[in-house]
Amino acid sequence: METKSIMIVGVGGQGSLLASRIIGNVLLNQGFDVKVSEVHGMSQRGGSVVTYVKYGDKVYSPVVEKGEADIIISFEQLEAARYVQYLKKGGHIVTSTQQIDPMPVITGAAVYPENIIDKLNGLGIDVTAVDALTLAEQAGTAKASNVVLMGVVSKKMDFDEAVWQQALEQCVPAKFLELNKKAFALGREQV
C-alpha cells in the first residue's frame, strides 16, 4: 500500500504524545511499518506542538511534507488553520472546537481569528469539528479530550473498533482506562 500520513497538532500539554502512541499502536497491530516522530515544539510552554505518524508497507521517515497529510488531528482550531497547508487534496481534518489563546493574543499584539472552522470548510476541506473538551469533561476529566478525538478519528480510519480498544488498553494506565474508554466512545458517537 502507499504510505499514509497523519499529523497531530495542538498546544503543549494537550496529550499529543498519548494520541500518537494510540494511533501508532493501532497501526502496528494491523501489520504496518510505522514511523512516529518525536513531539516537536514547545510542549512544556503551551506552544505549538506537532507529531507526525506515517504508515504503510515500508516507511523510511516520519516527516510529513506540505500537501502529504491524509489526516490532520488538531486539538485546538487555530492549530488546524496553522497546518492546513500540510493536508493533501481529499484529506480530512478532525479538530476540537477548543480555542487556546497563543502568546500574541494573550499580550494583546494579535486577535484570535474568528470563524476558523467555517473558513476551512469554505476552502472545500472535509472538517469534522467536535467540542472535545466538553465531551472529555462528560467522561470525567478535561484531560481526555485527546482520547475523544481518537474516537472521532477511529471512525475516519478503516480499522475495527476492537483494534482501537486494544490500543487504549495497551497505552492508557489501568487506573484511567475506563474513563478514557468512555471519552473514546463519546468521540465515536460524534461521527
Buried (B, 14 or more C-beta within 10 A) or exposed (E): EEBBBBBBBBBBBBBBBBBBBBBBBBBBBBEBBBBBBEBBBEBEEBEBBBBBBBBBEEBEEBEBEEEBBBBBBBBBBBBBBBBBEBBBEEBBBBBBBBBBBBEEBEEEEEEBEEEBBEBBBEEEBBBBBBBBBBBBBBBBBEBBBBBBBBBBBBBBBEEEEEBBBBBBEEBBEEEBBEBBBBBBBBBBEBE
